[in-house]
Amino acid sequence: MAETNQNPLDDRPGSPPEQPAETLPPTDAPPAVEAFAVARESLAGAIEDAAPAAHDDHHAGPTHYIGNTTVVFGRVIPLPVYTVVFIVLGVITVFEVALAEVFPRGGLTIPIMLLASLAKAALVVWFYMHLNSDSRVFAITLLIPVLMVLLATGFLMIVPVGY
């Protein structure tokens, strides 16, 4: 009579006893299953060889701003990065509103306001949308259309007003 399993989690009556992994009999797997296992192990090894330091390097991966200080142009500001970016966005917005209210439209005010809004958009995308820690493909994908729009805007700005 076969010995029954004493595992309390296995409630099936008459189940065979558990065997350690090293004493399990070899399986007669079909060649396709063995080929899949070999390919999987080969791929796992290739992935480990491609990025061996990614697990050990604490600088690898996304950049998370955890500290309570921010360094801007060599000066240490006792505020977190996202707070500093928020304040800079607010200052640029106040500058834009003051520029629109104080100076007449035309001349240099529109290009200055376009540059200020482009700077705000760049800060939002770089920090809040984490483009600084994403793949450079995303940065290029964003940068090419922005450059095309800037080029088209530049050409439209040189067209005479009454034309």
Secondary structure as GFF3:
##gff-version 3
##sequence-region A 1 163
A	DSSP	three_ten_helix	21	23	.	.	.	ID=ss1
A	DSSP	alpha_helix	31	50	.	.	.	ID=ss2
A	DSSP	beta_strand	70	72	.	.	.	ID=ss3
A	DSSP	beta_strand	75	77	.	.	.	ID=ss4
A	DSSP	alpha_helix	81	102	.	.	.	ID=ss5
A	DSSP	alpha_helix	109	123	.	.	.	ID=ss6
A	DSSP	pi_helix	124	128	.	.	.	ID=ss7
A	DSSP	alpha_helix	136	157	.	.	.	ID=ss8
###
